[in-house]
Amino acid sequence: MTRKFIIATAAAALVGFAALPASANSVSIEQYGWGNAAGGAQTGFDNQIGVYQDGVWNSAISQQHGSNNVSATGQHGVNNSADTWQNGHGNAAGVGQFGANHNAIMTQDGNGNVAAGVQVGNGCDAEVSQSGGGNVAAFVQTCP
């Protein structure tokens, strides 16, 4: 009896584990330098967060609630901050910041929205807020 129970439990665990990646959320964080911080939360399924930071005192926060959302943040420099907040399905947000003292906040509430931005130089600030479905917003800034 014990042997059958162990085999059945192992088989059930393998089947459950094999099905997990098809609906799993994913987070990828790469940081170089020092004092960098990255964090966030995901609820739902098939959400993806990617963060790459190279420099000093950069921070990135991503929150995703729903399904099939993607958030990507890339920062190179000093004291940059990026936040992405997504609620819904099929949203995409991306931030690229190069230089120092940039701030970007992207908020999307709905389905199928896209927000993207690039900031270069020193001290750029950007905020994008989208509600509803099928919205697209993009920005590029160069600050002194």
N, C-alpha and C positions, 0 to 999 in steps of 0.2 A: 504494500500500500504506500509506504513512504517513498519508494523509488518512483512509482507512477506519479505521485504528487509532485515530486521534485522535477521530473521530466515535463509534466504538464505546466508547472509554474515557469520553468525556463522557456518553454515554447511560447507561452503567453507573453512573457516579457520580451522575447525577441520579436514577436509579431507587433506588439505595441511600440517598441523602439523603432522598428523599420517603418512604421506609418508616421511617426513623429516628424521627420524632416519635410514631408510634403506640405505640412501646414505650420511649420515652425517660424517664429520670428528670428531675426538675426541682428547681431551687433558686431561691428568691426571697429576697433580703436587702435590707432598707431600714434604714438607721441614721442617726440624727440626734443631735447632741451631740458628745462626744469621749471617747476611751478605750474605746469599745465594741468588742466582739469577737464574731464569729460564725464557726462552722465545722462540719465534719462530714464524713460519708462515706455513700455509697450503693452497694450492689451489688444486682443484680437488675433489675427493670423496673417502670415505672409508679409509682415512688415519688416523693413530693412533700415538700419541706421549705420552709416559709415562716417568715421571721424579721422582726419589726419591733421596733426598739429606739429609744427616745427618752430621752436622758438622759446620764448619765456612768458609766463603768466597769461597764456591763452586759455579760454574756456569755451566749452560747447555743451549745450543741453538740448536734447531732442525728446519730445513726447509724442507718442503715436497711439491713437485709439481708433480701432476699426480694422480694415484689412487692405492688403496690397498697397501700403503707403511706403514711400522711399524718402529718406532724408540723408543728404550728403553735406558734410562740412569740411572744408580744407582751409587751414590758416597757417601763414608763414610770417613770423615777426614777433612783435612784443605787445602784450596787453590787449589782444583782440578778444571779442566776445560775440558768440553767435547762438541764438536760440531758435529752434523750429518747433512749432506746435501744430499737430495735425489731428483732426477728428473727422472720420468718414472713411471713404474707400477710394483707392486709386489716386491718391494725391502724391505729388512729388515736390520736394523743396531742396534747393542747393545753394550754398553760400561759399564763395571763395574770397578770402581777405589776405592782402599782402601789404605789409608795412606795420604801422603801430596805431594803437588806440582806436580801432574801429569797433562799431557796435552794429549788429544786424539782428532784427527780430522778424520772423516770418510766422504768421498764424493763418491756418486754413481750416475752415469748418464747412464740410460738404464733400462732394465727390468729383473726382477727375480734375482737380485744380493743379496748376503748375506755377511755382514761384522760383525765380533764380536771380542771383545777384553776384556782382564782383565789386570789391572796393580796394583801391590802391592808394598808397600814400600815407597820410597821417590824419586821424581824427574824423573819418567819415561815419555818418550815422544813417541807418536805413530801417524802415519798418514797412512791412507789407501785411495787409490783413484782407483775406478773401473769404466770402461766404457764398454758398450756393454751389453750382456745378459748372465745370468746363471753363473756369477762369484761367487766364494766363497773365502773369506779371513778370517783368524782367527789368533789372537796373544795372547800370555800370557807373561807378563814380571814381573820380580821381580827386583827391584832396591834397592841399599843400603839405 
